[in-house]
Amino acid sequence: DALPIYPNPSVTSAAIAAVTERIAIRAGSCVSPLHHPIRIAEEWAVVDNLSKGRVGISFAAGWQPNDFVIRPQNHKDAKAQMYRDIDVVKRLWRGEAVDFENPMGQQIATRTQPRPLQPELPVWVTTAGNPESFRQAGLAGANLLTHLLGQTVEELGEKITLYREGRREAGLDPA
C-alpha cells in the first residue's frame, strides 16, 4: 500500500549524473500524472546540466490507484494526462512559454529554468500490456520502453508491429 520506493526518478538520476560520465540517463519511468509538468521540465533540466546532456525521460501513465493520492484528479484520465504532459514538458524544454493558471485564475506565460543543454528532450513512453498503448506511443513519435513481464516474445512482437504502424500513420520512420 506504500508509495513507490523511488517516487521521483529525477532525484536518483541526479545522483547517477554526478558519479558517471558516459552512460545515458533515463527515467524508467516518470509517472507524469503524479508530477506537475513545470517540475518535470525543471528537475530534468538540472539533471541534463549535471550530466552534460545525457538525459531522456520515459513517461508512464501509472496504474496503481493508491499512488494517485498525490494528484487524485489525474487518475481517471491518466493516459490522456500523460500525453498532455509530454507535450507541455517538451515545449518547456525547448524554452517556449506555456500558459498556466495562477491562484487568481489568470493565465501566466511561464518559462522554466535552468535551461537544459539538449535542445530537444529525448522521450520514451512506457507501456507493456495494452496493444493500443503501443500504437499511441508510435503516433506520438516517442521511443518505446517495455518489458517481457506477463507477455511472450511473440505477443510483444505483435505490439511492436502496432507501434511501428502508429509511427507510419504519424508520418514517421517506422523503423
FIKOL-945799 format. One record per residue (C-alpha): residue number from 1; residue in one letter; z, x, y. Coordinates in steps of 0.5 Angstrom, whole numbers, plus 500, padded with zeros to 3 digits. Last residue first. Layout:
<pts>
+------+------+-----+-----+-----+
| resi | resn |  pz |  px |  py |
+------+------+-----+-----+-----+
|  NUM |    A |   Z |   X |   Y |
...
+------+------+-----+-----+-----+
</pts>
This chain:
<pts>
+------+------+-----+-----+-----+
| resi | resn |  pz |  px |  py |
+------+------+-----+-----+-----+
|  175 |    A | 424 | 524 | 503 |
|  174 |    P | 423 | 517 | 506 |
|  173 |    D | 420 | 520 | 513 |
|  172 |    L | 422 | 515 | 518 |
|  171 |    G | 418 | 509 | 520 |
|  170 |    A | 424 | 504 | 520 |
|  169 |    E | 421 | 501 | 514 |
|  168 |    R | 420 | 508 | 510 |
|  167 |    R | 427 | 510 | 512 |
|  166 |    G | 429 | 503 | 508 |
|  165 |    E | 425 | 504 | 502 |
|  164 |    R | 428 | 511 | 502 |
|  163 |    Y | 435 | 508 | 501 |
|  162 |    L | 432 | 503 | 496 |
|  161 |    T | 430 | 509 | 492 |
|  160 |    I | 437 | 512 | 493 |
|  159 |    K | 440 | 505 | 490 |
|  158 |    E | 435 | 506 | 484 |
|  157 |    G | 437 | 513 | 483 |
|  156 |    L | 445 | 511 | 483 |
|  155 |    E | 444 | 506 | 478 |
|  154 |    E | 440 | 511 | 474 |
|  153 |    V | 446 | 516 | 475 |
|  152 |    T | 451 | 511 | 473 |
|  151 |    Q | 456 | 508 | 477 |
|  150 |    G | 463 | 507 | 478 |
|  149 |    L | 464 | 513 | 481 |
|  148 |    L | 458 | 517 | 482 |
|  147 |    H | 458 | 519 | 489 |
|  146 |    T | 455 | 517 | 496 |
|  145 |    L | 454 | 520 | 503 |
|  144 |    L | 447 | 519 | 506 |
|  143 |    N | 443 | 521 | 512 |
|  142 |    A | 442 | 516 | 517 |
|  141 |    G | 436 | 513 | 520 |
|  140 |    A | 439 | 506 | 521 |
|  139 |    L | 434 | 503 | 516 |
|  138 |    G | 436 | 508 | 511 |
|  137 |    A | 443 | 507 | 512 |
|  136 |    Q | 441 | 499 | 511 |
|  135 |    R | 437 | 500 | 505 |
|  134 |    F | 443 | 504 | 502 |
|  133 |    S | 448 | 498 | 504 |
|  132 |    E | 443 | 493 | 501 |
|  131 |    P | 445 | 496 | 494 |
|  130 |    N | 452 | 495 | 495 |
|  129 |    G | 456 | 500 | 491 |
|  128 |    A | 457 | 507 | 493 |
|  127 |    T | 456 | 508 | 501 |
|  126 |    T | 458 | 513 | 506 |
|  125 |    V | 453 | 513 | 512 |
|  124 |    W | 451 | 520 | 515 |
|  123 |    V | 450 | 522 | 522 |
|  122 |    P | 448 | 529 | 525 |
|  121 |    L | 450 | 528 | 532 |
|  120 |    E | 445 | 530 | 537 |
|  119 |    P | 445 | 535 | 543 |
|  118 |    Q | 450 | 540 | 539 |
|  117 |    L | 455 | 544 | 543 |
|  116 |    P | 459 | 538 | 544 |
|  115 |    R | 461 | 536 | 552 |
|  114 |    P | 469 | 535 | 553 |
|  113 |    Q | 469 | 530 | 555 |
|  112 |    T | 466 | 523 | 554 |
|  111 |    R | 462 | 518 | 559 |
|  110 |    T | 464 | 511 | 561 |
|  109 |    A | 461 | 506 | 565 |
|  108 |    I | 466 | 501 | 567 |
|  107 |    Q | 465 | 494 | 565 |
|  106 |    Q | 471 | 490 | 569 |
|  105 |    G | 475 | 485 | 565 |
|  104 |    M | 481 | 487 | 569 |
|  103 |    P | 484 | 491 | 563 |
|  102 |    N | 478 | 496 | 563 |
|  101 |    E | 471 | 493 | 559 |
|  100 |    F | 467 | 499 | 556 |
|   99 |    D | 460 | 501 | 559 |
|   98 |    V | 456 | 507 | 556 |
|   97 |    A | 454 | 513 | 560 |
|   96 |    E | 450 | 517 | 556 |
|   95 |    G | 452 | 525 | 554 |
|   94 |    R | 448 | 525 | 548 |
|   93 |    W | 455 | 525 | 544 |
|   92 |    L | 456 | 518 | 548 |
|   91 |    R | 450 | 515 | 545 |
|   90 |    K | 451 | 517 | 538 |
|   89 |    V | 458 | 515 | 539 |
|   88 |    V | 455 | 508 | 541 |
|   87 |    D | 450 | 507 | 536 |
|   86 |    I | 455 | 509 | 530 |
|   85 |    D | 460 | 504 | 533 |
|   84 |    R | 455 | 499 | 533 |
|   83 |    Y | 453 | 501 | 525 |
|   82 |    M | 461 | 501 | 523 |
|   81 |    Q | 462 | 494 | 527 |
|   80 |    A | 456 | 491 | 523 |
|   79 |    K | 460 | 494 | 516 |
|   78 |    A | 467 | 492 | 519 |
|   77 |    D | 465 | 484 | 520 |
|   76 |    K | 472 | 481 | 518 |
|   75 |    H | 476 | 488 | 518 |
|   74 |    N | 475 | 489 | 526 |
|   73 |    Q | 480 | 485 | 529 |
|   72 |    P | 485 | 488 | 524 |
|   71 |    R | 485 | 494 | 528 |
|   70 |    I | 491 | 499 | 526 |
|   69 |    V | 493 | 494 | 520 |
|   68 |    F | 486 | 495 | 518 |
|   67 |    D | 488 | 500 | 512 |
|   66 |    N | 491 | 494 | 509 |
|   65 |    P | 485 | 491 | 508 |
|   64 |    Q | 482 | 496 | 504 |
|   63 |    W | 474 | 497 | 504 |
|   62 |    G | 472 | 501 | 510 |
|   61 |    A | 466 | 501 | 514 |
|   60 |    A | 464 | 509 | 513 |
|   59 |    F | 461 | 514 | 518 |
|   58 |    S | 459 | 521 | 515 |
|   57 |    I | 460 | 525 | 521 |
|   56 |    G | 457 | 532 | 523 |
|   55 |    V | 460 | 538 | 525 |
|   54 |    R | 457 | 546 | 525 |
|   53 |    G | 456 | 547 | 533 |
|   52 |    K | 461 | 553 | 535 |
|   51 |    S | 466 | 550 | 530 |
|   50 |    L | 471 | 549 | 536 |
|   49 |    N | 466 | 546 | 540 |
|   48 |    D | 464 | 541 | 535 |
|   47 |    V | 471 | 540 | 533 |
|   46 |    V | 472 | 538 | 540 |
|   45 |    A | 466 | 534 | 540 |
|   44 |    W | 469 | 530 | 534 |
|   43 |    E | 475 | 528 | 538 |
|   42 |    E | 471 | 526 | 544 |
|   41 |    A | 466 | 522 | 540 |
|   40 |    I | 471 | 519 | 535 |
|   39 |    R | 476 | 517 | 541 |
|   38 |    I | 471 | 514 | 545 |
|   37 |    P | 468 | 510 | 539 |
|   36 |    H | 475 | 507 | 538 |
|   35 |    H | 478 | 508 | 531 |
|   34 |    L | 479 | 504 | 525 |
|   33 |    P | 472 | 500 | 525 |
|   32 |    S | 470 | 508 | 525 |
|   31 |    V | 472 | 509 | 518 |
|   30 |    C | 470 | 517 | 518 |
|   29 |    S | 469 | 519 | 512 |
|   28 |    G | 467 | 524 | 509 |
|   27 |    A | 468 | 528 | 516 |
|   26 |    R | 463 | 534 | 515 |
|   25 |    I | 464 | 541 | 517 |
|   24 |    A | 458 | 546 | 516 |
|   23 |    I | 461 | 552 | 513 |
|   22 |    R | 459 | 559 | 517 |
|   21 |    E | 465 | 561 | 521 |
|   20 |    T | 472 | 558 | 518 |
|   19 |    V | 479 | 558 | 520 |
|   18 |    A | 479 | 554 | 526 |
|   17 |    A | 474 | 549 | 524 |
|   16 |    I | 478 | 548 | 518 |
|   15 |    A | 484 | 546 | 522 |
|   14 |    A | 479 | 542 | 527 |
|   13 |    S | 476 | 538 | 521 |
|   12 |    T | 484 | 536 | 519 |
|   11 |    V | 485 | 533 | 525 |
|   10 |    S | 477 | 530 | 526 |
|    9 |    P | 479 | 527 | 519 |
|    8 |    N | 484 | 522 | 522 |
|    7 |    P | 487 | 518 | 516 |
|    6 |    Y | 489 | 524 | 512 |
|    5 |    I | 494 | 521 | 507 |
|    4 |    P | 491 | 514 | 507 |
|    3 |    L | 495 | 508 | 509 |
|    2 |    A | 500 | 506 | 505 |
|    1 |    D | 500 | 500 | 500 |
+------+------+-----+-----+-----+
</pts>
